Amino acid sequence: NLHDNNYAFLSPLLQNNQSDSLPVLKTLITAPNIEISDTRLRYDDYYVNVHDLQLKLNVWAYDTLNVELKDLQGEYIYQPHLANNIQPLTIKHLHTEVLAGAELFRIPDLQLRLPHSSINLDDIILTFPDILWDGFSKKMLDETASQIQVFLKLDDLTFCPKDFAMVVPELSVLDEPLHIQAQMKGRLDSLVLHQLNAYYNHQHVLAADVVVRGLPDLNNTYVNAHCRDFYVNAGIIQDAISDITDTPFNLPASVRNLGAVHYRGQMCGMAQELTLRGAFRTALGAITTDGDLRFDSTFTSLTFRGGLGTKGFHLGRVLGNEDVGDISLDVNTSLMLTPTQLQAQVKTLISEFTFREYTYRDIALQGHATNTGYAGAVTIND
């Protein structure tokens, strides 16, 4: 007679709750080295070539798993999408160790190398309550999400879009890597992405902290992102556009006159309902923003209500016109944008505007914009 409990040492799923009087056998299994080479896995047009895999099974018991996986080399290919200049996604090197038990899942070290990208993780830790895995479901995950602790330290992620051209062929021309560092911790339903830093073209372009609450239900997930600094300049923009278009690109002098642009602000709300507040600092002055952004359920249409303002902005230097001086204004807009339609109401109050050394005051503009044009009125009380 075969009873489920005879195999309970393999998995808790094999326990039979109706046979509690039977003893449970706990067995320890070890395998010093397992080597796999020249293996091909194929499913329709997808296939994987594993050239070399070394696996060390240190401990395998009822409540403990310790596996070391190292030196994995192989290729993942989706043949129909590959043009002549598109290379398959290639995993050049993978080294990791996995520790798992009834209440702990840990990867102390993970190293992944692609031709131009790499991921180094110092530690991945999941701790969770000792729940009955038999009958595990999404409902159980929802109920225990607040008890599952998460810690992840992203020591250095080098992301090169060119490595993923197999999925998006347009990425084949993007070979400038993006370097990312971050630390993630919290509970599965409330994660904090702390000290997120990104570097592009050897320049620090992003410093931010992000809090995400309400997981794993994406429809009710709340995001609070605090951007301490987002940095861009003409050189970064020109390099990015040149890579995308695969042709040299130069911004007009009016944009280059802005110099270094820094943004500091906050974005919070649900995925479809976001509030944006922040300020841009440029070499010619500051611009503040404040508004609410709404998307439809398919994220193909949006509405925006908000405004921007500036005081003493050097407009003449942007336009390259010495007759134009500084401008101070406040703009309020209501915008609706769909794939086929544009509707916008714009109200602008220019408190001060200097032209040919004369400063005009209290200029009001009000108008309506559509796909076909703009109609409005201007009032000056100077």
N, C-alpha and C positions, 0 to 999 in steps of 0.2 A: 504494500500500500504506500502510495506517495502522498505525503502531506506537504503543504506549502512551507511549514516551518522547517522542513528538512533543508530548505535552501534559503533560509532567512539571512544567512551570513552574506549572501550575494546582494540583497537589497531589501529595505523595509517593505517594498511593494509586495514581497512574497510572504509576508506574515499573514497568518490566518487567525483572526481575532477569536474565532470559535474554538481554537485548539490551544488555549492558554496553558493547559496542564502539560503539554508536550514540551520537552526541553528545547532550547534554542541553541543551535550549534554555532559557535563563533570561531572562525578560521582565519589564519593569517597567511597571506600569499605574497611572495616576493619573486621578482624576476630581474636579475641583474642587468641584462641588456637585451633589448629587442631591436633588430635591425630590419628595415624594410627598404627595398630599392627597386628602381625600374618598375614602378606601379602606375597603371593608367586606369582612371575612372572616367566613364563616359555616360552622359545622359542627353539624348537627342543631340543638339548642336553644342552642348557644353561638355568640356572634358578637362580633366586635371592630370597632369603628369607629375608624379613624385619621383625625383631622381634619387633622393637619399633621405632616410628618416631614421633617427636613433631615438629609441624610447627606453627609459629606465623606470621600471615599476618598483619603487622602493617598498611600499606598504600597500596592501589592499586587504582591508578587513571590513567587518560589519559596519563600523562607524568611522573608519579612517581611510583616506585615500591620499597617497603621496606619489605623484608622478613627475618625472622630469622629462621634458620634451626638448630636444636640441638638434641643431643642424638640420633643419628641414629646408630642402631646396626643391622648387617645383614651379609649375606654371598653371595658371587658370586661364582658359581660353573660351571665348564665345565666337566661333568662327565667322558667322554671317556678317557681323558688324565690322570685321577687320579689313581696312583698306591697305594698300601697299605701304603707306607711311605710318600705319598704326601698329604698335607693338602690343603683344598680349600682356596682361597683368602678371608680373613675375615676382614671386616671393624668393628673394635671394638667401635670406637667413632668418631663422626664427629660433629663439631660445627662451624657454620659460620653465617654470616649476609650478605645480598645482598642489595645494594642500586643501583637503576638504573633509568635513566631518558633519556630525548631526547639527551643529550650530555655527559652523565656520566654513567659509570658502575664502581661500587666500592664494594670490599669485604674488610671491615676494619680488619677482623680477621678470620683466618681459621685454625682449628685444626683437624688433621686427624690422627687416631691411627689404626695401624695394630698390629698383635701379637708382632712383633719385630721391626717394622718401625714406624716412625712418621713424620709428616710435620707440621711445625708452620710457618704461614705467617702473618706478621704484617699488611701488606696493599697490596692490588691489586687495581690499579686504571687504568681505560681506559677512556680517554676523546677523543671525536670525533666530527666532524662537524655535524650540524643539517641537515642530508641528508634525502631524501625521502626514507623510507624503503620499500615502495611499489615497487616491482620489483627488490629487492636487489639481486645482483649476484656477481660472482667472479670478473667480470670486474669492478664493482663498488668498490669492495674491493681493487683491484689493483690501481684504480684511487685515492682512499682516504687514502691509506696506509701511505703516507707521512704526513697526517694531524692527524692521530690517535696517541695520546700520551699514553705511557705505563710506569707504575711504579710498581715494585714488590720488596718487601723486604723478602728474605728467611732467617728468623731468625735462624732456625735450622731444617735441614732435616736429619733424621736418616734412611738410606736405608739399609735394611738387605735382601740380595738376597734370603734367605730361604723363605721369605714371598711370593715370586713370582714363586715358584716352580711349581705351577699349570700351568703356561705358559711355563716355561722351566724346565723340571724335574731335569736336571743336577744341578740346583741351590739348591736343597734340602739339600746338604751337606755344603753349605756356610752360616755360622751363625755369622760371624764377621761383625758388622755393619760399614758402611761408613757414616761419619758425614759431612755435607756440609752446608756452609754459603755463601750467595751471595746477591747482589743487582742488579736488572735489571731495566734499564730506557732507555728512548729514544722514537723514533717513531716506528710504526709497521714495517716500511721498513728499519729502522736503529737502532738496539738494542745494548746496551752496558751492558755486564755482568761484573760488577765491584766488586772488592774485593772478588773474588771467592776463598774460602778456603776449603780444604778437609782434614779430619782426619781419619786415619785408624790404628787400633790396638793402640789407645791412642797416636798416633804420627802425627804431622803436615806433610802431604805428598805433598800438592799442594797449591801454591799461584799464582793466575793468573788473567788476565783481558782479556776479549774477546769482540770484536766488530763484529757484523754481519750486512751486508748491502745487500739490494736487495730483501728482503722478500716482499711478500710471494712466489715469484717465486724461488723455490729451485735450478732450473737449472742455474740461473744467480745470485746466492747468493755468496757474497764475505765475507770471514772470515779472521780476523786478530787477532790472539791469541798471547798474550805476557805472557810467563811463567816466573814469577819472581823466582820461585823455585819449582822444583819437587824433592822430597827427597825419597830415598829408601835405605835400607840396607839389609844385609843377613837375619836378623830376620824377616823383613816384607815379603821378597820373600819366605822364608821357610814356614812361616805361611800360606801365600796365596796358595802355591802349596799343602801344606798338607791338607788345607780345600778342595781344588778342587779334589784331588785324594783320600781324606778320609783315607790317610795313612801318617805316619811320613816321613818327607823329610828333608835331610840335604844337603846343598850346599857343593861342594868341597872346600877345604882350599884355592885354588887359587882364587876363587870368594870372599870368606870371607875376604881375604887379601885386597880387594879393600876398605873395611871399608864403611863409609857413602858416598853415591853417590848423588851429587846434580847436577841438570840440570837447566840451564838458557838459554832461547832462544825464538825464534819467529817462528810462522807458519802463513803464509798468502797465499791467493789465492782463487780460486773457488774450489768447492768440488772435482772436477776431476783434478785440476791442482794446486798443492801446492808447495810452496817454504819453505824449512826448514833451519834455521840457529841457531846455539847454541853451547854450550860447556858443557861438563861433568867435574865435579871436583870430584876427588877421593883421597883417602889417599896416592895413589901411583903416582899421576900426573893428568894432565888435558888432555882432548881430545876434539878437536873442530870439528864441523860438518857443512856442507854446501851443499845443493843439491836441486834438483827439482824432485818432485814425481808426476807421471801422472797415472790416472786410465782410463780404458775403460768405456763405458756407463753402463755396468752391474757391475762394480767394482769387476770383477773376474780376471782381468789381470792388471799388472802395469809395468811401466818403471821408472827407477831411474837413474839420472845423478848427480854426485856430488863427494864429497870427505870428508876425515877426516884427521886430523893431530895431532901430539903430539910432545912434546919436553921434553926430559929428563924423560920419563916415566919409572918407575921401573919395567921393564918386568920380571926380575929375581924373584922378590917377588911374582908375579902372578903365575909363573911357579913352584915356590918352588925349584929353581935351583941356587945355589950360584955361579956357573960359569958364569951365564948370568947377565949382568949389565943393564944399562939404554939404552933406544932406542929413537931416534928422527926420525920421518918419516912423509911422506905425501902420501896419497892414493887417486887416482882418479879412479872412476869406472863408467861403463855404464851397467845397469842391465835391463833385460826384463824377467818377470816372469808371466807365465800363469798356469792354473791348470795342464797342461801336459808338460810344457817346461820351461827350464831355460837356459838363454844365458847371459853371463857376460864377459866384457872386464875389466881387472884390470891392472893399472899401479901404481907401488909403487917405491918411491925414499926414501931410508934409508940414511939420511945424516950422522947419527952416530949410531953405535951399539957396545956395549962393551961385549966382551966374554973373560973370563979368563984373565981379567985385561988388555986386548989389545982392543983399540977402532978402529973398521973398519969404513971407510968413503966411501960415494958415492956408495952405492949398489943399483942397479936398477933391479926391477923385472917387467916383463911384461908377461901376460898370458891370456888365454881364458878358461872359465869354462862353462860346460854344465851339463845336467842331469847325464851323465855317468862319468865325471871326469874333470881333469884340466891339461892343457898343457901350458908350458911357458918356459921362459929363464931368467937366472940370469947373470948380468954383474957387476963386482967389479972393481972399479978404485981407488985402495988404495995405 
